[in-house]
Amino acid sequence: MNFPLDRPMQVAVVNDTQLNLTLIGKLVDRTPNARAHNFERPTPALEWCLANAPDLIIVDYMMPEMNGLEFIRRIRAHRDRDDLPILMVTASHERDVRYAALDCGASDFLTKPIDAREFDARVRNMLKLREAHLAGKHRAETLAAAVRRATTDILDRERETITRLSRAAEFRDPETGAHIQRMSHYSALIARRLGLGDAFADALLMAAPMHDVGKLGIPDTILLKPGRLTAEEFIVMKRHPQIGHDILKGSSSSILRLGATIALTHHEKFDGSGYPHGLAGEAIPMEGRIVAVADVFDALTSARPYKPAWSMSRAVALLREGRGTHFDPACVDALFHAWDQVLGVQMRYQDKHLPEAPFAPAR
């Protein structure tokens, strides 16, 4: 919609008397920037008004097929015609008709016989109101589009920040390869299978890559050690959930706040034996329970400095064994029920060590 309007204002004239129809049509056509569309019968007039975008309707009360009141009711039944100005033509003595017309949604009246000066003033006023309304609507649409663009820009910058932050943690632990992409997509698959909705799944897809951002605070001698950690080293490693939470907490971004919760809770276990706080069951936020399954599953099937990649069947067996102890059973089952999509994620973000033959767990 362009402003100022680059088209004439469209006026539908509905009157079953040919003489009156011609007169009103000519009066409309002499109004600056207005064009009349004349209809002798209300049914085709109604069809045209609903299929097009008239700026004003001038309708007679007494007509065959349907009277002016019914015509107005049918127009107003469509929400996108609520703001359309409608002038009803009535005799001066038809007060009850006027009251009924106002109830139906008439904007104003023209009195028979038509007075040219009165007609000109009322039509001009109605068209000015219509143009003002369209201009306001145009401004609102322009503002909404600008807000959408600004929101998209903010989300794009937020995604870039999250990606770079996640990559920074990944560079501290380079052997993980495409781990963050796979586990974040697994997390989104689990969320959708659990019926948590697309919005939550999409947020999880963005936030899950930050689960190990706390490793930025872990010394390289521990993080990159090619072998099992000592008890003392593992105590240091167990600090990374709290470090990650401290990095991400308190943000105005809902995605970063979600990432903070994930970072803090993805090493908690369903039976309460995890860390850092020993949470159990539903006390562990759902996002933490989901990412725990996705993270462990991908870690098992990925090569690390201290181990080769596990086979799919062995990884599935461990997840089954950990249902109800390490993992939320519902999250494990959701992963298995999305198995075709899981294999698709692995193919898209595959590492060389992934097994070539697909494996399907019994459900």
N, C-alpha and C positions, 0 to 999 in steps of 0.2 A: 504494500500500500504506500503510494507516494504522496507527499504533501508539498506544495498545494496540489489539490486534485488535478490530474491531467485528463479528466473525462467529464462529460456533462453529468449532472445529477439526474438519476433515473427515477421517473415518477410514473407509477401505475395508476391509471384512471379506470374505474369500474362503474359502469352505469348502463342500464338496459334501455335507456331512451337515447336514440341515436342523436337527436338534436342536442341534448345536454352533454352527451359524450363528446361531440364535436366541439362544442363551445368550451368545455373545460380543457380539452386537449389543446386548443388554440391558445387559451390563457396560460397554460403551463409552458407552451413552446415560446411564448414571448417573454417568459421570465428568464433573466440572465443565467446562463450556464445550466439550463434545465431541458430535459427531453421527455416528452409524454409517450407512454405506451398504452394505447387505448384498448379496452376490452368491453364488449357488449354483454358478455355472459360471465358470471362469477367463477364457474368451474375452471375454464382455461386461465382466467386471471389468477386464481389461487395457485394453479400448477406453475405458472410463470413466476409468481412471487416467491415460491418456495425453491424453484430451481435457479433463480438469479438473485441479485442483491439490489433490490430497489432501495432508493433513499427516502421515498415517501409514497404512501398509498392514499388515494382519494376514492372513497367507496360510497355509493348510494345506499340508503337504508332499504327501500322497497325494490326487490329484485326477484326474478324467478329462480328456481333451483335452490338457492339459499339467500336469506336476507343479509343485510350488512352486519348485523350482530353475529350471526353464525360465521360469516366470513372473517370477522376480527378474531373470534374465538379460535378458529382453525389456524390463523396466522400466529397468534400468541401461544398456541400449544407447542410451538417450536422454540426452544430456548435461544437459538441464534437469531430469532426475530423479536426478542423482547424489547430491544431498543429502537425498533423501526417506527418512525412517526406515522400515524394514521389519522387522516381527516375524514369524518363521516358527514355526508350531505343529508340534511333532514329539513322538514318543514318547521317553521318557527314555533308552532303549537305543540310539537311532539316532545314534551318535556320528559315523559316516562321513557321514551326511546332514548333520549340523551342520557338519562341516568343509567339505563341498562348498558348503553354503549361505553360509558365511563367504567362501569364494572367489568366490561369485557376487555378493556384496554385501549379505547379510543384516546387519542392525544388531544384532539380539538374538533370543532364543528364548523361546517359551512351551512348557511341558511338558504333555503330555496325562497324565491328565485335568486340565483347567483348574482351577487353584486361584484363587479369587476374590481373595484378598489379594495373591498374587504377580502376578496379572494387573493389579490396580489399581496396584501400585507400578511395574511395568514400563511400562505405558501412560502413566502420569503422567510418568515420567522421559522417555520418548520425546517426548511432546508439549511438555514444557518445553524440551528440546533443540531441537525444531522451532521453537518460538516464539522462542527466543534466536537461532537462525539467521536467521529472517525479520526479526527486529529489526535484526540486524547488516547484513543485506542492504538493509534500508530505510535505515539510516544511510549505507551506502556509496552508494546511489543518490542520497540527498539531498545528500551531499557532492559527488558527481560533477556533479549539476545545478548546485550552487553554483559549482563550478569552471568549468563551461561558461558560466554567466552572467558570471562575473568575466572569463574569457578574452574573451568577446564584448565586454564593456565596454572592455577594454584595446585590442582591435582597433579598436573604433569610435573611441576617442580617438586611436589611432595614425593611422587614416585621416583624421580631422579635422585632426590636426597636419600630415600630409603635404599635404592639400588646401590648407590655409591657407599653408603654406610655398611650395607651387607657385604659388598665386595671387599671393603677394607678388612672386615673380619675374615673373609674367605682367604685373602692374601696372606693373613697370618697363619693359615692352615691350608696351604695350597694343594695338598693331596686330596681334598674333598671334591675337586672337579666341579661337576654340575649339580652337586648335592643340594644347594639351596633352591635351585629351580625345581628339581624333582620333589623334594619334600614339601615345598610350598604348594605345588599342584596336587600332591597326595592329600595334603591338609584340606584343600578346597573340595576335592572329591568326597572326602569323608564327611565334611560339613553338609554338602548337598544331600548325600545319602541319608544323613540323620534328619533331614527335613528342616535344617536351620535357615534356609532361604538363600537366594542368590546374593543379597546384599552382604550378609555375614560371610558367605563363602568368598566373595570377591575381596572383602576386607582382609580375610585370613590369607588369601593369596598374596596380598601386598605386605602384610605384617609378618608372616611366618619366616621370611628370609632373615629377619633380625634376631632369630632365636639365640644365636651364638655370638651376638655382638660383644658380649662380655668377655670373650676370649681376647679382645684387644688389651685387656688388663692382665693377661697371663703370660709369664716369661716364656721366651722361645725355647729355653732349655727343657721346659716341661711340655709345652704345646707341641713341639716338633720332635719329641723324644721317640726314636725308632725302637719302641719296645714298651713293655708294661710299666706303668708308673709305680713308684714306691708308695707306701701308705702316706708318707709326708707330702709327696708330690701330689697325690690324689686330693689331699685336703686343700692344697692350693688351687687345684683345678676346679674343685667344687665351689669356689668363690665366683665363678664366671656368671651364674644366673643372677646373683645379687648385683654384680658389676653391671651387667647388661640392663637390669631394671633401673639402676641408678642413672645410667646414661640416658635412658628413654623416658623416664617418669616425668610427670608434670607438664608434658607438652600440650599445646592447644590443639594439636592434631589427634583426631580419634584413632588414626592408624598407628601413630607412634605410641599412643597410650595402650593400644591393643598389643603392640610389639613388646612393650614393657612387661605386661602380664605374661605373655608367652615366654619371654626371656627368663622371668623369675620362676615359672612353674613347669616348664617342659621336662624337667628332671624329677618331678614329684612322681610317686608311684601310687597306684590305686589302693594298695593295701597300707599306705602310710609309711613305707620304708624308704621313700625317696628323699631328695634334698632340694632346696636348703632348709625347708621348714617342716618336713614330715607330714604334709597334708595328705588326707585320704578321701577316697570316694568323691562325692559331689562337692566337697570343700575345695577340691582342685577346680579352678575355672575350666569350663568346657574347652576353651581354646588351648589351654595347657594339656588337657587330656588328648585332644586331637593331634596336636603337634608331637606329643610323646610317641604316639604310634607311627606317625609319618617319618619322624626323625630317626627312630631306631630302625624301622624297616629299611630305609635307604642306607643308613650307616652299615647295616649288616650286609647288604648286597653291593657295597662299594669297597674298593681296596683302600686301606689306610696304611700308614707307616708301620703299624704294629700288627697288621693282619691282612691276609688276602680277602677278596670278595667271597662272601658265602653264596652257595647255590640258592635258588629261589625256594626250593622245597625245604631246605634247612631253615631259611629265614621264616617261612610260613609256620614251620613247626615251633619255632621259638615264640612267635606271636601267639599261637594257640596255647602254648604252655603258660604264657604270661597273662592270659585273660583272667581278670579278676584279682590278680596280684600286682603285676607291674602295670598292666593296661586296663583301661575301661573296656569291658567286653563289647559294648555297643560300638565303640570306635574301631575295634579290631574287625568286627563283623561287617561294618560299613566299608572298610577297605576291601575286604574279600568280595563283597557284593558289587564293587566297582572295578572288578579285576580287569575287564577288557580295557577300561580307561587307564588303569594303572600301567598296563603293558604299553598303551599308547604313549603315556608320559615317558616311560623308560626308552622307547624308541626315539622319541623327539629329543630327549636330553641324554642320550646314551653315552657311556664311557666304554672304552675298549674291552674292559673286563666283564661286561654284562653277558650272561649266558645267551647263546643264540636260540636255543630251543625254548619256546614259551612253556610256562608251567601254570596249571590252573589248580588252586586249592579246592578241596571238597568243602562244600558250604553246609 
